[in-house]
Amino acid sequence: MSELRQPAPANDRETATHRDDKLELRLWLRLLTCSNLIEQNVRGALRLQFDTTLPRFDLLAQLDRAPDGLTMSELSARMMVSNGNITGLADRLVEEGLVKRTPSQRDRRSSHISLTPAGKKAFDAMTPVHESWVDRMMAGLSRQDMQQLFQLLGKLKQSVHQNAVDADQGEKK
């Protein structure tokens, strides 16, 4: 598929570092490189094939997993962005008829956002294509490689949580 970009050249950030550099730094740079490459490919492909953006796709995906809808705060937490970012995005999707806003039964100050039938249809059209892009990008890994990488990244995630640094102090929290 032409919407996916070619592999990165071998002189990326992590391989451009000197051999005596810390492995921890090179690993971090490798993770950033992989994440950025995947995101760039998906962003470009969504734009070309569906004339949409990754944040729009992500918001629709979150709502697809929550048939009863989500509050703006719930969406914000799930997407790890500010309420302000979600509000503007949701407003545009409401205008396009892809999502609807319903006043909350419990709190008059908030509302639930949910997919409309048109939003569900649009998301359902994108889902298998998006999945095929991810499958294609992972094609160089065996199932065993993917499982091992998944487990190792889980260990890394746990290590990061346990050893997070306090940004103000520059030391472990």
C-alpha positions in Angstrom: 0.0 0.0 0.0 1.4 3.4 -0.9 0.0 5.1 2.1 2.6 3.5 4.4 6.0 5.1 4.4 9.3 3.4 3.6 11.5 2.1 6.5 13.6 4.6 8.3 17.2 4.9 7.3 19.7 3.0 9.4 21.2 6.3 10.8 18.3 7.0 13.2 18.9 8.6 16.6 19.6 5.4 18.5 22.1 4.0 16.1 23.8 7.4 15.6 24.9 7.4 19.3 28.4 6.2 20.1 28.9 2.6 21.2 30.0 3.7 24.6 26.7 5.5 25.2 24.4 4.1 27.8 22.2 1.3 26.6 19.3 2.8 28.6 19.6 6.0 26.4 19.8 4.0 23.2 16.8 1.9 24.2 14.8 5.0 25.0 15.7 6.5 21.6 14.8 3.3 19.8 11.3 3.2 21.5 10.8 6.9 20.5 11.8 6.2 17.0 9.5 3.2 16.6 6.6 5.0 18.2 7.1 8.1 16.0 7.4 6.0 12.8 4.2 4.0 13.6 2.3 7.2 14.4 3.6 9.0 11.3 2.5 6.1 9.1 -1.0 5.9 10.7 -1.5 9.7 10.6 -0.6 9.9 6.9 -2.7 6.9 5.9 -5.8 8.1 7.8 -5.4 11.5 6.1 -5.0 10.0 2.6 -7.5 7.2 2.8 -10.2 8.6 5.1 -9.5 12.4 5.1 -9.4 12.2 8.9 -6.9 12.7 11.7 -5.5 10.4 14.3 -7.2 12.3 17.2 -10.6 12.0 15.5 -10.0 8.3 14.9 -8.9 7.8 18.6 -12.0 9.7 19.9 -14.3 7.5 17.7 -12.5 4.4 18.9 -13.0 5.4 22.6 -16.7 5.9 22.0 -17.0 2.7 20.1 -15.8 0.9 23.2 -18.3 2.7 25.4 -21.8 2.3 23.8 -23.4 4.3 26.6 -21.1 7.2 25.9 -18.4 9.0 28.0 -18.2 12.3 29.7 -15.6 14.8 28.4 -13.5 14.1 31.5 -13.6 10.3 30.8 -12.6 10.9 27.2 -9.9 13.2 28.2 -8.4 10.7 30.7 -8.7 7.8 28.2 -7.0 9.8 25.4 -4.5 11.4 27.8 -5.2 15.0 26.5 -6.7 18.0 28.1 -10.5 18.6 28.3 -10.0 21.6 26.0 -8.6 19.5 23.3 -11.5 17.0 23.6 -14.1 19.8 23.6 -13.0 21.3 20.3 -12.7 17.9 18.7 -16.1 16.7 20.0 -17.7 19.9 18.8 -16.5 19.4 15.3 -17.7 15.7 15.3 -21.1 16.8 16.6 -21.4 19.3 13.8 -20.5 16.5 11.3 -23.2 14.2 12.8 -20.6 11.6 13.9 -21.2 12.0 17.6 -24.0 13.3 19.8 -24.0 15.1 23.1 -26.6 14.2 25.7 -27.0 16.0 29.0 -25.9 13.9 32.0 -28.6 12.5 34.2 -26.4 12.8 37.3 -24.7 16.1 36.7 -26.3 19.0 34.9 -22.9 20.5 34.3 -21.6 17.6 32.2 -22.8 15.7 29.2 -22.2 12.3 27.6 -20.7 12.0 24.2 -21.6 8.9 22.1 -21.4 7.7 18.5 -24.3 8.4 16.2 -25.2 5.7 13.6 -23.2 7.7 11.0 -20.3 7.8 13.4 -20.4 4.1 14.0 -20.6 3.4 10.3 -17.6 5.7 9.6 -15.5 4.1 12.4 -16.5 0.6 11.3 -15.2 1.4 7.8 -11.9 2.6 9.1 -11.2 -0.2 11.7 -10.3 -3.1 9.5 -8.1 -0.9 7.3 -6.4 0.6 10.3 -5.8 -2.9 11.7 -4.3 -4.0 8.4 -1.8 -1.1 8.5 -0.7 -2.1 12.0 -0.4 -5.7 10.9 1.7 -4.7 8.0 4.1 -2.6 10.1 4.5 -5.5 12.5 5.0 -8.1 9.7 8.8 -8.3 10.3 8.1 -9.8 13.7 7.0 -13.3 14.4 4.1 -14.0 16.8 6.7 -15.1 19.3 8.7 -11.9 18.8 5.6 -9.8 19.4 4.6 -11.7 22.5 8.1 -11.4 23.9 8.3 -7.6 23.0 4.8 -7.1 24.6 6.0 -8.8 27.8 9.2 -6.8 27.9 7.5 -3.6 27.3 5.1 -4.5 30.2 8.1 -4.9 32.4 9.5 -1.6 31.2 6.1 0.1 31.9 6.1 -1.3 35.5 9.7 -0.1 36.0 8.9 3.4 34.8 5.9 3.5 37.2 8.0 2.3 40.1 11.0 4.5 39.4 9.4 7.7 38.0 11.3 10.8 38.6 9.9 14.0 40.2 10.2 16.6 37.4 10.8 19.4 40.0 13.5 17.6 41.9 15.1 15.5 39.2 15.1 12.5 41.5 12.9 9.4 42.1 9.4 10.2 43.5 
